[in-house]
């Protein structure tokens, strides 16, 4: 136990870009299941956790999204990743403690929530696995977690965060969630009830006119999109997703990418025993124009393949190599609330100068076997050398 008090959060001050917000949502795939001893773990857990910490932690300050929502922070490897990103104080089993950790001075982030609905380390039941991080310079000053009424999983306290992030003097309310998984009418009905519960809680916690957004792994099939947006919106004014730019703008892509779970490009999805084809499970959505909450004036989003800069031997399929750091691609959205088009243009997050993957962005599902463990492509050399971790 470190008795040194954590750093105090900064006091909000006016910012010239406070009428825009950039948010990244990513399911990390960092899950283990323990019943007395470990009975299940996701493939390449430690390698991916280290590389994810490097991927996010090596962003330049101008490239960092204002808010990041992570899912499946459900292992000690995930905890180690969060400690690298935020603070050595961070723990996934923060039962009864404050919901927000202040990050260390050297971090790119000001603060991060604990896992929502946490359980004790000896409890085989998992917490909710969702974590929200706020960029350095912002203030995450309120965080409330809720367990779903409909049981999302027999082994986890799935639910959602409602957090308030101050960007300058402008508050934003972010819902971070991970809904019921799997296809089928029963699971779809559970998801719909979960979205309705989120909206009911938001109606009580977010003031009218507030700037609200939903982010997370919604696990919806294509025929559920409209129902989800209706449940998260107001009567006659469903929630909306930003227009998708297939080639990206924050992370420039080699091809159009329109699915967050991509069987043709993602190593772990490609080799999964469950073949549901390409799916778009991961969403960022905002209120519609007739909602009681403020709708952004200009929006856009992209799918973000999060990949290492080197190939590593795969645990998912023997004899193959991977560079994907999750079975999901992330999604990133830019939301601007100003009517001034020039303002929105100037307030945009800086495009990434690196993070292009080991074999294309996103490339084929299997990474070519590397000639050396730390080989990198031409873009990587031009950007100043290899940026991954040693394996």
PEURQUI-V558851 format. One record per run of one state. SS is the DSSP state (h for helix, s for strand, l for the rest). FROM is the first residue (numbers start at 1). LEN is the number of residues. If there is no record, write none. Layout:
# PEURQUI-V558851
ss->SS from->FROM len->LEN
ss->SS from->FROM len->LEN
This chain:
# PEURQUI-V558851
ss->l from->1 len->19
ss->s from->20 len->15
ss->l from->35 len->3
ss->s from->38 len->4
ss->l from->42 len->3
ss->h from->45 len->13
ss->l from->58 len->3
ss->h from->61 len->3
ss->l from->64 len->3
ss->s from->67 len->8
ss->l from->75 len->1
ss->h from->76 len->10
ss->l from->86 len->14
ss->s from->100 len->3
ss->l from->103 len->6
ss->s from->109 len->5
ss->l from->114 len->12
ss->s from->126 len->1
ss->l from->127 len->4
ss->s from->131 len->5
ss->l from->136 len->3
ss->s from->139 len->9
ss->l from->148 len->8
ss->s from->156 len->1
ss->l from->157 len->2
ss->s from->159 len->9
ss->l from->168 len->2
ss->s from->170 len->9
ss->l from->179 len->6
ss->h from->185 len->21
ss->l from->206 len->5
ss->s from->211 len->7
ss->l from->218 len->4
ss->h from->222 len->11
ss->l from->233 len->1
ss->s from->234 len->1
ss->l from->235 len->2
ss->s from->237 len->1
ss->l from->238 len->2
ss->s from->240 len->2
ss->l from->242 len->2
ss->s from->244 len->1
ss->l from->245 len->16
ss->s from->261 len->1
ss->l from->262 len->5
ss->h from->267 len->4
ss->l from->271 len->8
ss->s from->279 len->1
ss->l from->280 len->2
ss->s from->282 len->5
ss->l from->287 len->7
ss->s from->294 len->1
ss->l from->295 len->3
ss->s from->298 len->7
ss->l from->305 len->2
ss->s from->307 len->7
ss->l from->314 len->7
ss->s from->321 len->4
ss->l from->325 len->5
ss->s from->330 len->7
ss->l from->337 len->4
ss->h from->341 len->6
ss->l from->347 len->20
ss->s from->367 len->1
ss->l from->368 len->10
ss->h from->378 len->5
ss->l from->383 len->9
